Amino acid sequence: MKFINDLHEGERVSEIYLCKQKQSAVTKNGKPYESVILQDKTGTVDGKIWDPNSQGIDDFGAMDYIAIVGDVNSFAGALQISIKRVRRAKEGEYKAADYLPVSENSVDEMTARLREYIQSVKNPYLSQLLNRLFIEDTEFYEAFKKHSAAKTVHHGFVGGLLEHTIGVARLCDFYAQAYPVLNRDLLMTAALCHDIGKTRELSAFPMNDYTDDGQLLGHIVIGTEIVHDLIREIPGFPPTLASELKHCILSHHGELEYGSPKKPALAEAVALNLADNTDARMETLTEVFASAGAKKDWLGYNRLFESNLRKTGDV
């Protein structure tokens, strides 16, 4: 099988992929075309059907496995497939396991690291909250460890939410050692809980799309509600500590225009925002460079970074 991360600009590909999304659109000249997102376990790639009414373009829908023939090109720094022929794949022509993107890190090892971080939190109220959520609530953790951290931008794979959470917690652990102004227990708890709302914001794979609550509320509000409900079950949980923890979750995107209901007002909230942004952006870069393969040239303008990107040259 020709996996998406093995594609190269200029080649013709004949392969079966999962059609993650399909949308009809019109060019500036009024010509209809179809835009699709193709997926396998190594990632996703945009596809375009510029002449959807031509011979060889059979009917298919989102979440179908489709056999395509197309040319790989580059647009705005990312690979794209111009699809010439497409049909629904038949059962037996594909293995579903090849189409779920999965973290390269061991879930068992990441779980062990998560538990180490939980055990390092000494505050009895925060420790109890973390244990109730990640250890005692096995149904929640089963969903958490298999979930993605995003639909498309970063960590959009099975285990991505756990991997991102560990990455953010690792940075926050470093910050707490480097800057004594930080309350480590509060910061580490916020780091481990900051994205728990994504278990309800996004559906499970292979769909990995926004749920109704994801559209209406978003993961920041959902996650704050989960923490709020847990706090109510813990007798004597200090009200000020509860508000500080919820504030860190509410403000972890940093800016109102990025979806945070509040801007960071605590040192721990600032540190969490920096850690979250760093891990997300570095993973995004990792995925951008991986999709470029061995290409050493400039990759084109990237909207997230507002810059033309390329890999560092060999030393």
N, C-alpha and C positions, 0 to 999 in steps of 0.2 A: 504494500500500500504506500502511496505517495502522501506522506503527512504534510500538513500545512506548513510546519516550520522547516520543511525541506524544499519548499517551493523557491524558485529563482526567477527573477525578471527575464523575460524573453523566451521562456520555455512554453511548450504546449502540454497541458495536463489532461489526462483522461482517468477520472477517479470517481469514487462514491463518497459523498459528504452528507452530513446532516444539514438540512436547510433550517437554520435557527430562526431567521426572519425573512419575510417576503413583503415587498411594498411596491405598488405601482406608482410611477411618477411621469413627469413630462419634462422634456428638455426645454431650453430657452427658445428653441425654434418650434415648439409645440409638438414634437415627436414623442410618442409614448415609449417608455422603457420600464424595465423592472429591476429593482435593486434588492439583492439578497445578501444575507450573512451566512456563510458556510462555516461549519464547525467540525473539528475532530478533537481528539484528546490533547493535541498539542496547541490548540488555540482556534482563532477565527480569522476569516479573511472576507473582505467585501467582494461581491460578485455583481456584474452588470449584464443584463440581457438587453442589448440595444435594439434588437428587432424581435420582440416577443411573438409576433404573428408569423414568423418565418418557419419554413419546414424544418423539422427536427427539434422544435421547442414544444415538448409535450406539457400537459397540464400537471401542476403539482402545487403543494401548499406548504406553509410553515410547519416544521417538525416532521416533514417527510425526509426519508433518505433518498437522495437523488444522484443519479449517475450523470456526470457532466463531461463535456469536452470544451476546453477553453484555452485562451492565451493569457499568460501571466504578465502583467505590466505593473508599473509603479505610478501612483498618484498621491500627491501631497505627502511624500515620504513613506508611504505604506504600500504594500503589495495589493493588487486588485486583479480579479480574473474576469476577462471578457468572455462570457459564456456563449459558445456557438451552437451547442446541442445539449439537450437535457431531457431526462426521463426519470420517472419514479423507479427506484431500485426494487428488486423483488426480494422477498424473504429468502435467506440463504446466501445472498450475494454480499452480505456485510455482517460484521460482528459489532453489536451495540457497544461493547466495552471500548472499541477503538474511537468512539465519538464523544467520550466524556473527558474533558480536560482535567487532569489530576495534578495536585501538588507534587513536586519532585522530592519533597521532604517526607519522611516517614510520619504517619499520623501517630503511631505509638510513641515515637521520640518527641514529637511536638506536645503530645498529651503529658508526657513525663515532665517536660520543661514547664508547661502550664501549671502543673501541680507543685513544682518547686517554687514558682512565683507565689502561688496561693499560700503555701506553708511559710513563706518568708514574711507574710503580713502578720504583725503581732497584735494590732488593735483587735480586741475580742469581738467587737461588733462588725467590723469590716471582714474579719476572718470568717465569722459565722455566715455573713452574707455570701461570700465567695464559695464557701463549702456547700451551702444550700443550693446555689445555682449550678456550679460546675461538677460537684461530686455527688450530691444526693439526688438531684433531679436528672436521672439518667436519660429520660426522654428528651429533655432539653439538650443535653450534651451530645446525644446521638445526632440530633439535627445540626447542632453547632459545628461539630467536627467535619461534617460532610458539606457544609454550606460554602458558597462563594462570598467574597467580600464586596463584589460589585458585579453589575451586569456586563460591563465591557471595559471599564477604564483600567483597573488594576486588580490583581488577585481574583480574576473571574474564572475560577476553576474549583473543582471539588477539593476541599481542604484549604481553600484560599482564605476563608474567614479566620480559621485557626492560625494559619501561617502569618497573616497580617497582625493578628492580636499578639502573637509571640514577638513579632518584629517591633511593634510599638512598645510592648512591655520591656523588651531588651533595651531600647533607647531610654525609656523612662527610668530604668534601673541605673543606667549610666548617669543620667541627669541628676538623680537623687544623691549619688556618690560625689558628683562634681560640684553640686550647689547645695550647701547645707540649709539654705532658705526653704527648701522643699520638704514637705511632709511626705516621706516615702510611702507610708502605708496608704494614705489617701491617693497619692499619685498612682501607685501600682494597682490599687483597686479600680480606679477610674480607667486605667489603661486596659485592664482585663475586661471591663464591662462596656467600654465606649461604643462598641459596634454590635452588641448583642441583639439590638433591634433588627438587624439584617436577617435574622432567622425568620422574621415575620414580614419584612419588607419585600424580600425576594422569594420566589417559589424555588423548590428544589430542582435539581437537574433531572432531565435535560432541558426543561423549560428555562429555568434561571431568569425569570422575568418578574416585573413588579406585580405584587398582589394588590387587591383593592386597598388594604390598609397601607401598603407601601406608597400608593398614589395619594391617598387621602391624608396620611399622617407623616410618613417618612421614618427612617430608622432612628433618628435622634429622639423624636417624641416617643416612639414605641419603646426604645431602650430605657428611657427615663421612667416610663410607666412600669416596666418590668422591675426596675430597681425600687421604685416607690412601693410597689406591692410587696416585694421581699422585705423591705425595711419595716413595714407594718406588722410583719409576722415575727419580728425580733424584739422581745421585751426590753424596754429601756434604751433603745437606740437613740443616741443624742440627736435632738432636732437640728442643731447647728451642723453637725457632721453630715447628717442626711442632706441638708440643703447644699453643703459644699460639694458632696459627691455628685448630686444631681446637676449642679451648676457645671461641673467639669464635663459631664456628658452632653449637656445642652449646648455648650460653647465649643466643643472640640473641633468644629470646622472653622472656627476663628473669626469668620466674617458673616454678617447678616446675609449678604448676597450669595454666600456659599451654603446657606441653609441652616445656619446656627440661629436659634431664637434669641440667644444672648452672646455678646462678645466676652472673651475671657476677662474675668475680674480677679482671679486668684493666681498666685504663682504656679500652682499645680495645673490649673486650666491652661495657662500659657505653655507650660512644658508639654502637656498632652497634645495640644494643637500642633506644636512643632514636631513632636514625634510622629503623630499621625500623618502629617503632611510629608515629612521626610520619607517614611516607609512607603507611602503611596507613590510618591514621585520616583523614588529609586526603583521600585518594582515596575512602574510604567516604563522607565528607561530600559530596564532589563528586557522587558517584553518587546519594546520597539526594536532594540538591537538584535534580539533573537529572531524576530520576523525578517530582519534584513539579511540574515544568514552571513555569508562570507563577504558581503559587500563592504568595501572600505570607503566608498565615496560619501559625499553629503547626501543625507536621506530626504531632504526637502523640508519645507516649513511644517512644524507641528503646532497645532492650535493650542494644546494644553500648555506647552512650554513657551509659545510665542517666539519660536526660534527655529532656524535651520539646524539640524542635528547630524552628528556623525560620531563614529567610534573613535576612541583615542588611537593614535598611530602607534605602530610597534616601536619599541625602544631598542 
